[in-house]
Amino acid sequence: MAIAGTIKHGGCLVLICPDLKQWPSKVKTSSLSHGYTLTYSSYIARIVEKLKSNAEVAIYSDSQLHLPTLRQPLIPALDNCNYDKQIFASDEQARGFNELTTFDQSKPCRALVTAPRGRGKSSLLGIVASELVRQGKRILLTSSLSDNVAQIFKFATKQLGVAYIGNHHIHYNQGELKWVAPDNEQLTAQLSQHTDFIIVDEAASFPLPLLKTIIGSHQNWILSTTLQGYEGSGNGFVQKLLPTLLSSKAEDSEGKGPDTEGNAPLPKHIKLTTPLRWYDEDPIEQFILDTCLFEKSGSNHVQQEYSERISVNISDTTFTLSDVKSLNDDMLCQVMQLLTLAHYQTTPDDLMRLVDSPDIHLATLTHSNSVIAAAIINVEGGKPFASLAQQIATGERRPKGHLSAQRLALLAADASLATLKYWRINRIAVSPALQSKGYGSFLLSEIKSCANQHAIDALTTSYGTTTALDSFWTNNGFSIVDKGRKPNKASGETSALAFCAMTEAANQSLKLLMSLFKWQKDRIDIATVPEEIQAILMKKLQHFVAGSRPLDDVWRILTLLFAALKDNGNAFFGHAINQKKKGSLRYLNNNDVLTAMSSHEINIAQLKRQLNANGIKDITRILREEIRLLFM
């Protein structure tokens, strides 16, 4: 599927596959959660049905040869075009060029360029860059990989009449176009006098904090991203990511006028929809869109329009809990479009996992056959973990899947938490026009009712924490029991793990988890740590010494130990410190070293100096060896 977008009109896509009848049973997957098996792929079976039912697909096998009658392509009429066909390949490109190159020089130029594959986004960026360079502008172009911008440079050099030698750097009179890596300091230099314009190609692949820094450091910038295909993010980039970058929403290129409140100019949104690599309604593209359920032009608009015009009582909606593979194509398409709008990183692989994973349930709210809210639920814990629970709690084993069951057991160093039965709310989405009206909360209440019927111990969820999301989950009976120590590289948000107890056993576990979270969050002094928490912390420390827990997982505990050693304590959480061994320690018997290592955050550079270590592995080894001696 990934290579289909590289085929030009008149080309052919050949799939070499097993016998179509046997293909779904020849499934090989490495993504299944521990304890689950798959002998028949409904995802592959769906692809087979799409191949067999498509009149424009040729099928050749030992027993069959089907050759389709190919229809004539929809070749656009070019006679009445109002653009220069020597430069532009479509009217959209020409209009986009004018939007991006003719602007009030006294005001910032900010724009977003989006397009499905094959619409000429790279060539437009190249043509725009060449004009800005001709005007004497100095442009920094960045992308995840330098090879990704070869087409941009190819078109820029063509328009400037200079040779393209593949070095991704063009000088033309006073202007310049130069590719730099995403971590280049020039991208984040505040209002640099040496840079007039920033272009970020495939911006949806960049970490959100980095994008914020880049556009916050420059007056003029263009973000571009692909909406469909394996490098695409879907319209979720526009709906979810872009508003977090900006204080105001993106304006369409047919904008409704200036910002009347005196804010910075709204970014232009330039959309390219006309296919250039092939003709409109190309059979290969239509097959890929239909099979992978990529967003089709206007499909989300129709769903949004429906959501905006209806007024529905929640009691009039229909709740359904089912397996994803049981949905008909229309419902499956609606669910994927809803998820794509809500989560900007939805990929084609997500469809495969949703349809084939035996540990996934789908909860939906529908009205008049339209999906208005959906939640993906992962079944976790229980019997599959019975034999591994202890090793999971110590950190020795990390089997696939069961994310919250494993995180909770590791968090509390408690094997019993791995074997409780969980439903993890992996994703939840409500149609944008119906958000903040109670539909998401109602969906969760229905999920809880079903969980009780299935004897589920607890519901869990993990999400990028924000004030609004924290309130949503806590208002719906969830308690935050852990927050990540480091922000997510893609979103810049710290992850939160929330827990909703459904049984008495889970309630008892929740009390312990909340106590542990309070200690971690409030950084309680060693003298006030409750005994039950002391026992957990000591077990974690023992796991670290044994080699199954990483340094960052026990650093807060180590700072308490360092404080106890500095105060010449005889015991730590009820465990006697071997005073004879302590005297022979090389590092942890030195007050200067203990003081330097008392920071709440790990400072690797400082630890390397204090312990004469080469890196994090060496630091971990030294600390394990010395702590082991203390409690021998």
C-alpha positions as CSV (number, residue, x, y, z in Angstrom):
1,M,0.0,0.0,0.0
2,A,2.8,2.4,0.8
3,I,4.3,2.3,-2.7
4,A,0.9,2.8,-4.5
5,G,1.3,6.5,-4.3
6,T,4.5,6.4,-6.4
7,I,2.8,5.0,-9.5
8,K,2.0,7.5,-12.2
9,H,-1.0,7.5,-14.5
10,G,-0.7,4.7,-17.0
11,G,1.2,2.6,-14.5
12,C,0.2,-0.7,-12.9
13,L,0.2,-2.0,-9.3
14,V,0.9,-5.8,-9.1
15,L,0.3,-7.6,-5.8
16,I,1.9,-11.0,-5.5
17,C,0.1,-12.9,-2.8
18,P,-1.0,-16.4,-1.7
19,D,-4.0,-18.0,-3.1
20,L,-6.9,-15.7,-2.3
21,K,-8.9,-18.4,-0.5
22,Q,-6.0,-19.3,1.7
23,W,-4.4,-15.9,2.2
24,P,-6.5,-14.9,5.4
25,S,-5.4,-18.2,7.0
26,K,-1.7,-17.6,6.3
27,V,-1.6,-14.6,8.7
28,K,1.7,-13.8,10.4
29,T,1.6,-11.0,13.0
30,S,3.9,-9.8,15.7
31,S,1.6,-7.2,17.2
32,L,-0.7,-9.5,19.2
33,S,-0.9,-9.0,22.9
34,H,0.5,-11.8,25.2
35,G,-1.9,-14.7,25.6
36,Y,-3.8,-14.2,22.3
37,T,-3.5,-16.0,19.0
38,L,-4.8,-15.3,15.5
39,T,-5.5,-18.0,12.9
40,Y,-7.7,-16.1,10.5
41,S,-7.2,-12.4,9.5
42,S,-10.4,-10.6,8.9
43,Y,-8.4,-7.6,7.7
44,I,-6.8,-9.7,4.9
45,A,-10.2,-11.3,4.2
46,R,-11.6,-7.8,3.7
47,I,-8.7,-6.9,1.3
48,V,-9.5,-10.1,-0.7
49,E,-13.1,-9.2,-1.0
50,K,-12.2,-5.7,-2.2
51,L,-9.9,-7.2,-4.8
52,K,-12.5,-9.7,-6.0
53,S,-15.4,-7.2,-6.1
54,N,-13.5,-4.5,-7.9
55,A,-14.3,-4.6,-11.6
56,E,-11.0,-2.8,-12.4
57,V,-8.7,-5.3,-10.7
58,A,-7.2,-8.1,-12.9
59,I,-6.8,-11.4,-11.1
60,Y,-4.5,-14.2,-12.3
61,S,-4.1,-17.5,-10.5
62,D,-3.7,-21.2,-11.4
63,S,-7.5,-21.5,-11.7
64,Q,-8.6,-18.0,-12.8
65,L,-7.8,-15.2,-15.2
66,H,-9.9,-12.1,-15.0
67,L,-9.0,-9.1,-17.2
68,P,-11.0,-6.0,-16.7
69,T,-12.3,-3.5,-19.3
70,L,-10.4,-0.3,-18.3
71,R,-12.5,2.9,-18.5
72,Q,-11.1,6.0,-20.0
73,P,-9.4,8.3,-17.5
74,L,-11.0,11.7,-16.7
75,I,-8.5,13.9,-18.5
76,P,-9.1,17.5,-17.4
77,A,-9.6,20.2,-20.2
78,L,-6.7,22.6,-20.2
79,D,-7.9,24.9,-23.0
80,N,-9.4,27.5,-20.7
81,C,-6.9,27.4,-17.9
82,N,-6.0,30.8,-16.4
83,Y,-2.6,29.9,-15.2
84,D,0.9,29.5,-16.8
85,K,1.1,25.8,-17.8
86,Q,4.8,26.1,-18.2
87,I,5.1,26.6,-14.4
88,F,2.0,25.3,-12.7
89,A,0.3,21.9,-13.1
90,S,-3.1,23.0,-11.7
91,D,-5.1,26.1,-11.0
92,E,-4.8,25.3,-7.2
93,Q,-1.0,25.4,-7.5
94,A,-1.2,28.8,-9.2
95,R,-3.6,30.2,-6.6
96,G,-1.5,28.8,-3.8
97,F,1.6,30.4,-5.3
98,N,0.0,33.8,-5.3
99,E,-1.2,33.4,-1.7
100,L,2.4,32.5,-0.6
101,T,4.4,35.0,-2.6
102,T,2.3,38.2,-2.8
103,F,1.8,39.4,0.8
104,D,2.2,42.6,2.8
105,Q,5.9,42.6,3.6
106,S,5.2,44.6,6.8
107,K,3.1,41.7,8.2
108,P,4.1,38.1,9.0
109,C,3.4,35.4,6.4
110,R,2.1,32.2,8.0
111,A,0.6,29.3,6.1
112,L,-0.3,25.6,6.2
113,V,-0.2,23.6,2.9
114,T,-2.1,20.3,3.0
115,A,-2.7,17.7,0.3
116,P,-3.2,14.0,-0.3
117,R,-0.4,12.2,-2.1
118,G,0.3,13.1,-5.7
119,R,-1.2,16.6,-5.7
120,G,2.0,18.6,-6.3
121,K,2.7,19.8,-2.8
122,S,6.5,19.4,-3.1
123,S,6.5,21.1,-6.6
124,L,4.5,24.0,-5.2
125,L,6.9,24.4,-2.3
126,G,9.8,24.4,-4.8
127,I,8.2,27.0,-7.0
128,V,7.3,29.2,-4.0
129,A,10.8,28.9,-2.6
130,S,12.4,29.9,-6.0
131,E,10.3,33.0,-6.1
132,L,11.1,34.0,-2.5
133,V,14.8,33.4,-3.2
134,R,14.5,35.5,-6.3
135,Q,13.1,38.3,-4.1
136,G,16.3,38.0,-2.0
137,K,14.8,36.0,0.9
138,R,16.9,33.6,2.9
139,I,15.0,30.4,3.6
140,L,15.6,27.5,5.9
141,L,13.9,24.3,4.8
142,T,13.7,21.4,7.2
143,S,12.3,17.8,7.1
144,S,12.8,14.6,9.0
145,L,15.2,13.4,6.4
146,S,17.1,15.4,3.8
147,D,16.2,13.0,1.0
148,N,12.5,14.0,1.5
149,V,13.1,17.4,0.0
150,A,14.8,16.4,-3.2
151,Q,11.7,17.3,-5.3
152,I,11.5,20.7,-3.7
153,F,15.0,21.5,-4.7
154,K,14.5,20.1,-8.1
155,F,11.6,22.4,-8.9
156,A,13.3,25.4,-7.2
157,T,16.5,25.1,-9.2
158,K,14.5,24.6,-12.4
159,Q,12.6,27.9,-11.9
160,L,15.8,29.7,-11.0
161,G,17.7,28.3,-14.0
162,V,20.5,26.9,-11.9
163,A,21.9,23.3,-11.9
164,Y,20.6,21.0,-9.2
165,I,23.6,19.0,-7.9
166,G,21.9,17.4,-5.0
167,N,23.6,19.3,-2.2
168,H,20.3,20.9,-0.9
169,H,21.7,24.4,-0.8
170,I,21.0,27.1,-3.3
171,H,22.5,30.6,-3.5
172,Y,20.9,33.1,-6.0
173,N,22.0,36.7,-5.9
174,Q,21.1,37.8,-2.3
175,G,18.7,34.9,-1.8
176,E,19.3,31.5,-0.3
177,L,17.5,28.1,0.1
178,K,19.1,25.7,2.5
179,W,18.1,22.4,4.1
180,V,18.9,22.0,7.8
181,A,18.2,19.1,10.2
182,P,15.3,19.5,12.6
183,D,17.7,19.9,15.5
184,N,19.7,22.8,13.9
185,E,19.9,25.7,16.2
186,Q,19.2,28.2,13.4
187,L,15.6,26.9,13.4
188,T,15.0,28.0,17.0
189,A,17.1,31.1,17.1
190,Q,14.8,33.9,18.2
191,L,13.9,36.1,15.2
192,S,17.3,35.6,13.5
193,Q,18.4,38.4,11.2
194,H,19.9,35.8,8.9
195,T,16.6,33.9,8.2
196,D,13.6,35.4,6.4
197,F,11.5,32.3,6.0
198,I,11.1,28.8,7.4
199,I,9.5,25.9,5.5
200,V,8.7,22.7,7.4
201,D,8.0,19.7,5.2
202,E,5.7,16.9,6.6
203,A,5.2,19.0,9.7
204,A,2.9,16.4,11.3
205,S,5.9,14.1,11.8
206,F,7.7,16.7,14.0
207,P,7.5,16.6,17.7
208,L,4.9,19.2,18.8
209,P,7.3,21.1,21.2
210,L,9.8,21.5,18.4
211,L,7.2,22.8,16.0
212,K,6.0,25.3,18.7
213,T,9.6,26.5,19.2
214,I,10.3,26.8,15.4
215,I,7.2,28.9,14.5
216,G,7.5,30.9,17.7
217,S,11.0,31.9,16.7
218,H,10.2,33.2,13.2
219,Q,7.8,35.7,11.7
220,N,7.4,34.0,8.3
221,W,6.8,30.2,8.0
222,I,5.1,27.6,5.9
223,L,4.0,24.2,7.4
224,S,3.2,21.4,4.9
225,T,1.9,18.0,5.5
226,T,0.4,15.0,3.6
227,L,-3.2,14.1,4.5
228,Q,-3.4,10.6,3.1
229,G,-1.1,7.7,2.6
230,Y,1.5,6.1,4.8
231,E,3.3,9.4,5.4
232,G,0.0,11.1,6.0
233,S,-1.6,12.2,9.3
234,G,-5.2,12.7,8.2
235,N,-7.2,15.8,8.8
236,G,-6.6,15.3,12.5
237,F,-3.4,17.3,12.0
238,V,-5.6,20.3,11.1
239,Q,-8.3,19.6,13.6
240,K,-6.2,18.6,16.6
241,L,-2.5,19.5,16.2
242,L,-2.6,22.9,14.5
243,P,-4.9,24.6,17.1
244,T,-2.5,23.7,19.8
245,L,0.3,25.4,17.9
246,L,-1.6,28.6,17.4
247,S,-3.8,30.9,19.6
248,S,-6.3,31.1,16.7
249,K,-7.7,28.6,14.2
250,A,-6.3,28.2,10.7
251,E,-8.1,30.2,8.1
252,D,-9.0,28.7,4.8
253,S,-7.3,30.2,1.7
254,E,-10.8,31.6,0.8
255,G,-10.7,33.4,4.3
256,K,-13.5,35.3,5.7
257,G,-11.5,38.5,6.4
258,P,-8.9,39.9,8.8
259,D,-8.7,39.3,12.5
260,T,-10.8,42.2,13.9
261,E,-9.5,41.8,17.5
262,G,-6.0,42.9,16.7
263,N,-4.3,39.5,17.0
264,A,-1.5,38.3,14.8
265,P,-2.7,37.5,11.2
266,L,-4.4,34.1,10.9
267,P,-2.4,31.5,9.0
268,K,-3.5,30.8,5.4
269,H,-4.7,27.2,4.8
270,I,-3.9,26.2,1.2
271,K,-5.4,22.9,0.1
272,L,-4.4,20.9,-3.0
273,T,-7.0,18.4,-4.1
274,T,-6.4,18.0,-7.8
275,P,-4.4,14.9,-8.6
276,L,-1.3,15.5,-10.8
277,R,0.5,12.2,-10.7
278,W,-2.6,10.5,-12.0
279,Y,-6.1,11.5,-13.3
280,D,-9.1,12.2,-11.1
281,E,-10.9,9.1,-9.8
282,D,-7.8,7.0,-10.6
283,P,-8.7,3.3,-10.0
284,I,-5.6,2.5,-7.9
285,E,-6.1,5.5,-5.7
286,Q,-9.8,4.8,-5.3
287,F,-9.0,1.2,-4.4
288,I,-6.4,2.3,-1.7
289,L,-8.8,4.8,-0.3
290,D,-11.6,2.3,-0.1
291,T,-9.5,-0.5,1.3
292,C,-7.5,1.5,3.9
293,L,-10.4,3.7,4.7
294,F,-8.3,6.8,4.2
295,E,-10.3,10.1,4.3
296,K,-12.2,10.6,1.1
297,S,-12.7,14.1,-0.1
298,G,-15.8,15.6,1.7
299,S,-16.5,12.6,3.8
300,N,-15.6,14.2,7.1
301,H,-17.4,17.4,6.0
302,V,-20.6,15.4,5.5
303,Q,-20.3,13.8,8.9
304,Q,-19.5,17.2,10.5
305,E,-22.4,18.8,8.7
306,Y,-24.7,16.0,10.0
307,S,-23.5,16.5,13.6
308,E,-24.0,20.2,13.4
309,R,-27.6,20.2,12.1
310,I,-28.9,17.4,14.4
311,S,-30.3,18.0,17.9
312,V,-30.2,14.6,19.7
313,N,-31.2,13.7,23.1
314,I,-28.7,11.3,24.5
315,S,-31.5,8.9,25.4
316,D,-32.2,8.7,21.6
317,T,-28.8,7.3,20.8
318,T,-28.0,3.6,20.5
319,F,-25.0,2.1,22.4
320,T,-23.3,-1.0,21.0
321,L,-20.3,-3.0,22.3
322,S,-18.9,-5.3,19.5
323,D,-15.9,-6.6,17.8
324,V,-14.6,-4.3,15.1
325,K,-14.5,-7.1,12.6
326,S,-18.3,-7.4,12.9
327,L,-19.0,-3.9,11.5
328,N,-20.2,-3.4,8.0
329,D,-18.0,-1.2,5.7
330,D,-20.0,1.9,6.2
331,M,-19.8,1.8,10.0
332,L,-16.1,0.8,10.0
333,C,-15.4,3.8,7.7
334,Q,-17.3,6.2,10.0
335,V,-15.4,4.9,13.1
336,M,-12.0,5.3,11.4
337,Q,-12.9,8.9,10.2
338,L,-13.9,9.8,13.7
339,L,-10.7,8.4,15.2
340,T,-8.7,10.2,12.5
341,L,-10.2,13.5,13.4
342,A,-9.6,13.0,17.2
343,H,-6.1,11.6,17.0
344,Y,-3.8,13.2,14.5
345,Q,-1.3,10.3,14.4
346,T,-3.8,7.6,13.2
347,T,-2.2,5.4,10.6
348,P,-3.3,2.7,8.1
349,D,-1.8,0.1,10.5
350,D,-4.3,1.1,13.1
351,L,-7.1,-0.3,10.9
352,M,-5.3,-3.7,10.7
353,R,-4.8,-3.8,14.5
354,L,-8.4,-2.8,15.2
355,V,-9.9,-5.4,12.9
356,D,-7.6,-8.3,13.7
357,S,-6.7,-8.0,17.4
358,P,-8.8,-10.5,19.4
359,D,-8.3,-8.4,22.6
360,I,-10.1,-5.3,21.3
361,H,-13.8,-4.2,21.7
362,L,-15.5,-1.3,20.0
363,A,-18.0,0.8,21.9
364,T,-20.2,3.2,19.8
365,L,-23.0,5.7,20.1
366,T,-25.1,5.9,17.0
367,H,-28.0,8.0,15.8
368,S,-29.8,7.4,12.5
369,N,-27.0,5.0,11.4
370,S,-24.4,7.7,12.0
371,V,-21.6,7.1,14.5
372,I,-21.4,10.1,16.8
373,A,-19.0,8.7,19.4
374,A,-16.7,5.7,19.7
375,A,-14.2,4.1,22.1
376,I,-11.6,1.5,21.5
377,I,-11.2,-0.9,24.4
378,N,-8.3,-3.2,25.0
379,V,-8.9,-6.3,27.2
380,E,-5.9,-6.6,29.6
381,G,-4.6,-8.7,32.6
382,G,-6.4,-11.7,33.9
383,K,-5.4,-15.3,33.2
384,P,-2.8,-14.7,30.5
385,F,-0.6,-13.1,33.1
386,A,-0.9,-15.7,35.9
387,S,2.4,-17.3,35.3
388,L,4.3,-14.0,34.6
389,A,2.8,-11.7,37.2
390,Q,5.7,-11.8,39.6
391,Q,8.3,-11.2,36.9
392,I,6.2,-8.3,35.5
393,A,6.0,-6.7,39.0
394,T,9.8,-6.9,39.4
395,G,10.5,-5.6,35.9
396,E,12.1,-8.8,34.7
397,R,9.5,-9.4,32.0
398,R,7.7,-7.1,29.6
399,P,5.4,-9.2,27.4
400,K,3.5,-7.6,24.5
401,G,0.4,-5.6,25.1
402,H,-1.5,-5.3,28.4
403,L,-0.1,-1.8,28.9
404,S,-2.0,-0.7,31.9
405,A,-1.9,-4.1,33.7
406,Q,1.9,-4.1,33.4
407,R,2.4,-0.5,34.3
408,L,0.2,-0.8,37.4
409,A,2.0,-4.0,38.6
410,L,5.4,-2.4,38.0
411,L,4.3,0.8,39.7
412,A,3.2,-0.9,42.9
413,A,5.7,-3.8,42.7
414,D,2.6,-5.9,43.2
415,A,2.0,-9.1,41.1
416,S,-1.7,-9.2,42.0
417,L,-2.3,-6.1,40.0
418,A,-1.1,-7.8,36.8
419,T,-3.8,-10.5,37.1
420,L,-6.8,-8.2,37.7
421,K,-9.1,-8.0,34.7
422,Y,-9.0,-4.6,33.0
423,W,-10.7,-2.8,30.1
424,R,-8.3,-0.1,29.0
425,I,-9.9,2.8,27.1
426,N,-7.3,3.1,24.3
427,R,-9.1,5.8,22.4
428,I,-12.3,7.8,22.8
429,A,-13.7,10.2,20.2
430,V,-16.8,12.3,19.8
431,S,-17.8,14.1,16.7
432,P,-16.4,17.6,16.9
433,A,-19.7,19.4,16.7
434,L,-21.1,17.3,19.6
435,Q,-18.2,17.6,22.0
436,S,-18.7,19.0,25.5
437,K,-22.4,18.0,25.4
438,G,-22.2,14.9,27.5
439,Y,-21.9,12.3,24.8
440,G,-18.4,11.1,25.9
441,S,-19.5,10.8,29.5
442,F,-22.6,8.9,28.5
443,L,-20.5,6.5,26.4
444,L,-18.2,5.9,29.4
445,S,-21.2,5.2,31.7
446,E,-22.5,2.6,29.2
447,I,-19.0,1.0,29.0
448,K,-19.0,0.8,32.8
449,S,-22.3,-1.0,32.8
450,C,-21.0,-3.6,30.3
451,A,-17.8,-3.9,32.3
452,N,-19.8,-4.9,35.4
453,Q,-21.6,-7.5,33.3
454,H,-18.3,-9.0,32.2
455,A,-16.9,-9.0,35.8
456,I,-14.2,-6.5,34.9
457,D,-12.2,-5.4,38.0
458,A,-11.2,-1.9,36.7
459,L,-11.3,0.5,33.7
460,T,-8.1,2.3,32.9
461,T,-6.9,4.8,30.4
462,S,-3.7,6.6,29.5
463,Y,-3.6,10.0,27.8
464,G,-1.5,13.1,27.4
465,T,-2.4,15.1,30.5
466,T,-4.1,18.6,30.1
467,T,-6.3,20.4,32.6
468,A,-9.4,19.7,30.4
469,L,-8.6,16.0,30.0
470,D,-7.8,15.5,33.7
471,S,-11.2,17.1,34.5
472,F,-13.0,14.9,32.0
473,W,-11.6,11.6,33.4
474,T,-11.9,12.5,37.1
475,N,-15.5,13.8,36.6
476,N,-16.3,10.4,35.1
477,G,-15.1,8.4,38.2
478,F,-11.4,7.9,37.2
479,S,-8.5,8.6,39.6
480,I,-5.1,9.6,38.3
481,V,-2.7,7.1,39.8
482,D,0.5,8.0,37.9
483,K,2.0,10.6,35.7
484,G,5.0,10.1,33.4
485,R,8.4,11.6,34.3
486,K,9.2,12.9,30.8
487,P,7.0,14.6,28.2
488,N,6.1,12.7,25.1
489,K,8.4,13.6,22.3
490,A,5.6,13.9,19.7
491,S,3.0,15.8,21.7
492,G,5.1,17.5,24.5
493,E,2.5,16.2,27.0
494,T,3.2,14.1,30.0
495,S,1.2,10.9,30.1
496,A,-1.3,10.2,32.8
497,L,-2.6,6.8,33.9
498,A,-6.1,6.9,35.3
499,F,-8.0,4.1,37.1
500,C,-11.7,3.4,37.8
501,A,-12.3,0.6,40.3
502,M,-15.3,-1.7,39.5
503,T,-14.8,-4.4,42.3
504,E,-13.8,-4.4,45.9
505,A,-10.4,-6.0,45.1
506,A,-9.7,-3.1,42.6
507,N,-10.9,-0.6,45.3
508,Q,-8.2,-1.8,47.7
509,S,-5.6,-1.6,45.0
510,L,-6.7,1.9,44.1
511,K,-6.2,3.1,47.7
512,L,-2.6,1.8,47.6
513,L,-2.0,3.3,44.2
514,M,-3.4,6.7,45.3
515,S,-1.2,6.7,48.4
516,L,1.9,5.8,46.3
517,F,1.0,8.6,43.8
518,K,0.6,11.1,46.6
519,W,4.0,10.2,47.9
520,Q,5.6,10.5,44.4
521,K,3.8,13.8,43.6
522,D,4.2,15.6,46.9
523,R,7.8,14.4,47.6
524,I,7.0,13.5,51.2
525,D,9.9,13.5,53.7
526,I,11.4,10.2,54.6
527,A,10.1,10.4,58.2
528,T,6.5,10.7,57.0
529,V,6.4,7.9,54.4
530,P,3.6,5.4,55.4
531,E,4.8,1.9,56.3
532,E,2.9,0.3,53.4
533,I,4.6,2.7,51.0
534,Q,8.0,2.0,52.6
535,A,7.6,-1.7,51.9
536,I,6.9,-0.9,48.2
537,L,9.8,1.4,47.9
538,M,12.2,-1.1,49.4
539,K,11.0,-3.8,47.1
540,K,11.7,-1.4,44.1
541,L,15.1,-0.7,45.4
542,Q,15.8,-4.4,45.7
543,H,14.6,-4.9,42.1
544,F,17.0,-2.1,41.0
545,V,19.9,-3.8,42.8
546,A,19.0,-7.1,41.1
547,G,19.1,-5.5,37.7
548,S,15.4,-5.5,36.7
549,R,14.5,-1.9,37.3
550,P,16.2,1.1,35.6
551,L,17.8,4.0,37.4
552,D,15.1,6.6,36.6
553,D,12.4,4.3,38.1
554,V,14.0,4.4,41.5
555,W,15.8,7.7,41.5
556,R,13.4,9.3,44.0
557,I,14.0,6.3,46.4
558,L,17.7,6.7,45.9
559,T,17.6,10.4,47.0
560,L,16.0,9.3,50.3
561,L,18.6,6.6,50.7
562,F,21.4,9.2,50.1
563,A,19.8,11.5,52.7
564,A,19.7,8.6,55.2
565,L,23.4,7.8,54.6
566,K,24.4,11.4,54.9
567,D,22.6,11.6,58.3
568,N,24.5,8.4,59.4
569,G,21.2,6.4,59.7
570,N,21.4,2.8,60.8
571,A,18.4,1.6,58.8
572,F,16.4,2.5,55.8
573,F,12.7,1.6,55.7
574,G,13.3,-1.0,58.4
575,H,16.2,-2.6,56.7
576,A,19.5,-2.5,58.6
577,I,22.4,-0.7,56.9
578,N,25.7,-2.7,57.1
579,Q,27.9,-0.2,58.8
580,K,31.1,-2.2,58.2
581,K,30.4,-2.4,54.5
582,K,29.4,1.3,54.4
583,G,32.9,2.3,55.6
584,S,34.5,0.5,52.6
585,L,32.2,2.1,50.0
586,R,34.0,4.2,47.4
587,Y,31.3,6.8,46.7
588,L,28.3,6.5,49.0
589,N,30.4,7.1,52.1
590,N,31.4,10.5,50.8
591,N,29.1,13.4,52.0
592,D,30.1,15.6,49.1
593,V,29.0,12.9,46.7
594,L,25.8,12.3,48.6
595,T,25.0,16.0,48.6
596,A,25.7,16.3,44.9
597,M,23.3,13.4,44.2
598,S,20.4,14.7,46.3
599,S,18.7,16.5,43.4
600,H,15.1,15.4,42.6
601,E,16.0,15.2,38.9
602,I,18.7,12.9,37.5
603,N,21.7,15.0,36.4
604,I,23.7,12.6,34.2
605,A,26.6,15.0,33.7
606,Q,27.0,15.5,37.4
607,L,26.7,11.8,38.2
608,K,29.4,11.1,35.7
609,R,31.8,13.5,37.4
610,Q,30.9,12.4,41.0
611,L,31.2,8.6,40.2
612,N,34.0,8.8,37.6
613,A,31.6,7.0,35.3
614,N,31.5,6.8,31.5
615,G,27.7,7.1,31.0
616,I,24.3,6.0,32.3
617,K,25.2,2.2,32.1
618,D,28.3,2.8,34.1
619,I,26.5,5.0,36.7
620,T,23.8,2.3,37.1
621,R,26.4,-0.4,37.6
622,I,28.3,1.5,40.3
623,L,25.2,2.4,42.3
624,R,23.9,-1.2,42.1
625,E,27.2,-2.5,43.4
626,E,27.5,-0.1,46.3
627,I,23.8,-0.4,47.4
628,R,24.1,-4.2,47.3
629,L,26.9,-4.0,49.8
630,L,24.9,-1.7,52.1
631,F,22.2,-4.3,52.7
632,M,24.3,-7.5,52.6
